[in-house]
Each structure stands twice: as C-alpha cells, then as structure tokens.
Amino acid sequence: MQHRLTLLHGDITKLSVEAIVNAANSSLLGGGGVDGAIHRAAGPELVHECRLLGGCKTGQAKLTRGYRLPARAIIHTVGPVWNGGNAREAELLRSCYHASLTLAVQHDLRTIAFPAISCGIYGYPIGAATRIAVRTVIEFLATHMVPEHVTFVCFDTAVYTAYQEVMQEVFSNPPDTQPTHA
C-alpha cells in the first residue's frame, strides 16, 4: 500500500498529476490559502466553470478542468470548519477525501494530489486532520485500483511534519518523502 502514497513538501499548483484537490469554500469561486493559489494558477477560466457548478456542500466534491495548471483536472472539496469536534467535523473531513477519491475513480484519474484539507483558516487541528486524511486514503486504496498513486502535498512545514509522524505511525517504514519544495 505504501508504494501508492507519497508525501511532498511543496506547491500543489506545480505538480504534474492528473488531478489536484482544492480545499475550496462552498462558493467554489476562490478564496485564500490553497484555494486562492489554485485559482490564480489555473486562470480566470476556472472561476467561470465554477460559477456553473452552483457551489458545493461541506464534505462533497466537484470536478473541473485544470486550465493553466499542469494537472488536467481539479477536484474541489469543501472541508469542515473546526467547531471543537462536536459538529460532525471528523465525519465531514473523511467525506471530503472519500468523495474526492470517488470522483477520481469515476473519471479514471490515476494520479491525485491532496492538500491538507481544513488545516488552514478552517482551523482543524493538524494532527487529527492528518490522521483522518492518511487513514481514509489508505482504506480507499485498499479496495480500489484507481487512483494508482496519491500524493499528500504540504506547503507548510508544520503540516508536513505532522504527515510524516502519522505515516510513521501507520507504516513501519514510511512511504517515499521528498523534503524539498516542488
């Protein structure tokens, strides 16, 4: 299983994968953090397509073209805002990863990269969020051949370190890591 996972410290907008996941807001029209970076890198055509989608609910995912990105597709998912853990946040965060992976299967997207969903302005505790991310992806990959490879991309060093720790917990030998920026 671990040969299907990679951890990367870098910029998700630079990756040459079939799909990148956007930690979007419910409007899908851009925002801060990774969402803003993806919208800037993809260009104005992305906003136009996103307007046609009618938004997205927390825990769900929608697909657009990648436009000016190296990735051919963007999977937009809306993570939960952290409210102390008693507002179904863990269930909704798991759903973000599962819904994104399901879209990858439906569209035969063989390589996919995830940012740390909900770990920025949405305030999800990084350790808890990374455990959910890694375990949800591993469980999905155990029963699906697609995607063939998943990359967790961390722009922030603290998030990268948290992913390393979780992967060391899950695997006796962690999957490939690339500590330099992409």
Buried (B, 14 or more C-beta within 10 A) or exposed (E): EBEBBBBBBBBBBBBEBBBBBBBBBEBBBBBEBBBEBBBEBBEEEBBEBBEEBEBBEBBBBBBBBBBEBEBBBBBBBBBBBBEEEEEBBBEBBBBBBBBBBBBBBEBEBBBBBBBBBBBBEBBBBBBBBBBBBBBBBBBBBEEEEBBBBBBBBBBBEEBBBBBBBBBEEBBEEBBEBBEEEB
